[in-house]
Amino acid sequence: MLDSNHDRHIRSVVIETLGCLCEPKSTAALAMAVLDRNQIIHNSARNALERILPRITTSLYGQLPSDTVPNLCRLLNHTDENFVLQILVAIGSIGDGRAVYPVEQTIKHAKTPHVREAAEQILPILKERQNRENASATLIRASNKIDATPDVLLHPATTYTEAQKEQLLRADKQDE
């Protein structure tokens, strides 16, 4: 029991220190700590996170640890309206395609009109980011053959003679 209390105390001090540092990179860890069942840890993490959330701007998009957005999304069903609004603003700044579904669920199940409106405002931004993420995974290739079979990937725009192929494969004199 003593070790357990000591560990909670240490965690609480670490969480409070992270809050004082106001380092956005600690957002993911603090968001997880907010979900802790221990009330002291929960309160410390929430206070620390509330200090950091206003520092999360669009300039941090793609710069924070990968679990930041999912961890913030886990807090969207929190009971405190102001806290959820702060989280939505942060998700609007750094959220990606993974936040679309949780924000849609927030719109459907919002406890207040303010939360619903805030979620509705950021949803188009998140969907646009999701579309960009999906578009980068789509390969586009030119083909001049309408009835191309799936095993044929590319068709050359022109044909090359053997001499031209050698020229393409020849090493640059600087590389030798």
Residue pairs with C-beta under 8 A, 6 or more apart in sequence:
8 38
8 40
8 41
11 33
11 41
11 44
12 40
12 41
12 44
15 30
15 33
15 41
15 44
15 45
15 48
16 44
16 47
16 48
18 26
18 29
18 30
18 48
18 52
19 30
19 44
19 47
19 48
19 49
19 51
19 52
20 48
20 51
22 51
22 52
22 55
23 52
24 52
24 55
24 56
24 60
24 64
25 64
25 65
26 48
26 52
27 49
27 52
27 53
27 56
27 64
27 68
27 71
27 72
27 90
28 64
28 65
28 67
28 68
28 71
28 72
30 45
30 48
30 49
30 52
31 45
31 49
31 68
31 71
31 72
31 74
31 75
32 71
32 74
33 41
33 42
33 44
33 45
34 42
34 45
34 46
34 49
34 75
34 78
35 42
35 74
35 75
36 42
36 45
46 83
50 83
50 86
53 86
53 87
53 89
53 90
54 86
56 64
56 89
56 90
56 93
56 94
57 93
58 93
58 94
60 93
60 94
61 93
61 94
62 94
62 96
63 94
64 94
68 94
69 91
69 94
69 95
69 96
69 98
69 99
70 98
72 87
72 90
72 91
72 95
72 99
73 91
73 95
73 98
73 99
73 102
73 103
74 102
75 83
75 84
75 87
76 84
76 87
76 88
76 91
76 102
76 103
76 105
76 106
77 106
77 109
78 84
78 87
79 111
81 111
81 112
81 114
81 115
84 106
84 115
85 114
85 115
85 118
88 103
88 106
88 115
88 118
88 119
88 122
89 118
89 122
91 99
91 103
91 122
91 126
92 121
92 122
92 125
92 126
95 103
95 122
95 125
95 126
95 129
96 126
96 129
96 130
96 133
97 126
97 129
97 130
97 133
97 134
99 126
100 123
100 126
100 127
100 130
103 119
103 122
103 123
103 126
104 123
106 115
106 116
106 119
107 116
107 119
107 120
107 123
110 116
110 119
141 153
141 154
142 155
142 157
143 154
143 155
144 155
144 157
145 152
145 155
148 155
160 168
